[in-house]
């Protein structure tokens, strides 16, 4: 499982151009928050980690994970966010599950 988490983190770093250190920061710039949301949602959806487990990975409280999950569908209506999420999800799926065109 740890290897899968590392692969997701690496995928999000590649797709967004944002480092894991930046994702862990307390800064609330839109591009950093979007990277956190993408990371959270890929880990929850594909690794089926609990909110608590994901919170430990991103150094946030489980309530932040819940908030990011609630914001995700809203932001999927934005073309740039949707493109980044889809790319991150696809890279993740190829690496771990060998599925995705």
ChimeraX attribute file (.defattr): number of C-alpha atoms within 10 A of each C-alpha:
attribute: neighborCount
match mode: 1-to-1
recipient: residues
	/A:1	8
	/A:2	7
	/A:3	9
	/A:4	16
	/A:5	19
	/A:6	12
	/A:7	17
	/A:8	26
	/A:9	25
	/A:10	18
	/A:11	21
	/A:12	27
	/A:13	19
	/A:14	14
	/A:15	17
	/A:16	18
	/A:17	12
	/A:18	16
	/A:19	16
	/A:20	17
	/A:21	9
	/A:22	14
	/A:23	23
	/A:24	15
	/A:25	15
	/A:26	11
	/A:27	11
	/A:28	10
	/A:29	8
	/A:30	9
	/A:31	15
	/A:32	21
	/A:33	18
	/A:34	21
	/A:35	26
	/A:36	22
	/A:37	24
	/A:38	26
	/A:39	27
	/A:40	25
	/A:41	23
	/A:42	23
	/A:43	23
	/A:44	17
	/A:45	10
	/A:46	15
	/A:47	15
	/A:48	12
	/A:49	17
	/A:50	13
	/A:51	20
	/A:52	15
	/A:53	17
	/A:54	24
	/A:55	18
	/A:56	13
	/A:57	16
	/A:58	20
	/A:59	14
	/A:60	17
	/A:61	14
	/A:62	17
	/A:63	12
	/A:64	18
	/A:65	24
	/A:66	16
	/A:67	11
	/A:68	19
	/A:69	17
	/A:70	13
	/A:71	13
	/A:72	18
	/A:73	11
	/A:74	9
	/A:75	15
	/A:76	15
	/A:77	10
	/A:78	10
	/A:79	10
	/A:80	11
	/A:81	19
	/A:82	16
	/A:83	13
	/A:84	18
	/A:85	25
	/A:86	16
	/A:87	17
	/A:88	24
	/A:89	24
	/A:90	18
	/A:91	23
	/A:92	25
	/A:93	19
	/A:94	12
	/A:95	15
	/A:96	15
	/A:97	12
	/A:98	11
	/A:99	11
	/A:100	11
	/A:101	7
